[in-house]
Amino acid sequence: MNELASTPALQPLIYDIGAPGRIGVNLPDCDVPEAELPTELLRDDLPLPEVGELQVVRHFVKLSHLNYSIDKGFYPLGSCTMKYNPKVNEDAARLPGFAQLHPLIEETGAQGAMYLMYELQGWLGEISGFEAVSLTPAAGAQGEFAGILMIRNYHLDQGEAQRDIILVPNSAHGTNPATVTMAGMRVRELPSNDQGNVDLDSLRAACQGEMRDQIAGMMITVPSTLGLFESTIHDVIDIVHDAGGLMYMDGANMNALMAVVKPGELDFDVMHYNLHKTFSTPHGGGGPGSGAVGVNEKLKDYLPGPIVDIIEEEDESGAPLYGYAMPAKSIGRIKAFQGNFGMHLRAYAYIRVYGDTGIRDVTRYAVLNANYLRAKLMKTYKLPYPRYCGHEFVLEGHVDDVEEVHALDISKRLMDYGFHPPTNYFPLIVPEALLIEPTETEVKEDLDAFVEAMERIAEEARTDPELLLNAPHTAPVRRLDEVRAVKELILCCVPALPAAGD
Ligand SMILES: *Cc1c(COP(=O)(O)O)cnc(C)c1O
């Protein structure tokens, strides 16, 4: 069933409103000589809507209200860190000196922007304990790809081309195995134990058995996508390093660690950051993102370029001169120019506003908020791993004795209460998973309101399960055929043009 096309609650297409002769603009009288228009480009058969300015404004404002966003309400979408995006970042990004800078401008004409990127590289390195950082990757997944290519090239340079296996725990984000495959390496999945940690026996078996010489490294998320800090992380790192492999940390969950635990100091070799998660640059509407990568001394020369470096300590004004540099053995460029500069700018503003103690507080409040929700909700829903969590935690989305109600139904019903549903059915190793990440930007009243909604939904599941099974009741569209919606995207709603000759 695809209700999108037929639901009356949806507003009409802009093509269906208006009337002949209505117009949204008044052009001034022409005060230059009229020129001939290229007639071959002119057509009068385009079904363009004729609408007034107010109608257009209302149309698009109403459309924007159909959308859900962090500015509208609580958005506990686990793993995605949907925190508030401070408006001061947007002010910074709109400063004309930055916004109007052309990417091909001479380096000497972009010193302010380059200073900003240089500082950001340094701060990201400082926050996570890495030696060097490249800002170029455009997303977490692209940062992963860069990281795994660096590991591959490192082994090639060591004369160990046979090292092509990357170990990946079964709780991993789907991008991890996809990255490994795209980099031409092989994935070897590792099971998790009943604590939610990587099973050390399986890890030892892989690293000390006959595959030992083929181990290129391991990708691991800390805290894991279960929201749990990997309590045996020192052993994990040692075992992989002893086998000659390198350690990749998926840093998408840095909101639980920033300025508290430094992955570089834990002895990770490489990590990506999601500036659009941890560092509050906007996401959720499809990008653009930024997946900067940090590395230790070993991989420094392999970073994707360009990175910003000081090329002359002081020019005549007394300021250093910044330039773009390609690291000696760089894996090359993976994105045009220097990556998504607008995101670097927002992340820079974010870190500047908070400062080092503020950044640490962000982490602390994120972890506090998650544990507050966890402690409240575990009274009503099953918590498969009863441990303190990082910045997020997983519940099982069902209610005792009500078999027909699933995580999906609970999620849909939450929409009626005005909340964005949590991530559901991920991580894959928890049945009916609901992955809940409140972030540090929510106040206690909003967390309590969410708890109350979750408790009422559990009650409704027992007394009136149909209410959940048919939810949402208040959204502009009801249950969609999500599989078909992904496979048959309708990206354009322009009515069909009359066929030629009609
Ligand atoms: C979001 C996420 C990624 C991928 O990041 P993108 O920017 O969406 O490509 C990878 N791993 C984890 C754990 C994530 O949460």
The ligand as a Gaussian input file, in Angstrom:
#p B3LYP/6-31G(d) Opt

LIG

0 1
 C       26.441000       7.229000      11.584000
 C       27.374000       6.111000      11.755000
 C       28.279000       5.768000      10.735000
 C       28.266000       6.368000       9.342000
 O       28.342000       7.743000       9.300000
 P       27.724000       8.549000       8.047000
 O       28.183000       9.931000       8.276000
 O       26.254000       8.367000       8.127000
 O       28.296000       7.953000       6.801000
 C       29.187000       4.768000      10.991000
 N       29.194000       4.124000      12.161000
 C       28.336000       4.424000      13.168000
 C       28.419000       3.679000      14.459000
 C       27.387000       5.419000      12.993000
 O       26.509000       5.712000      13.964000

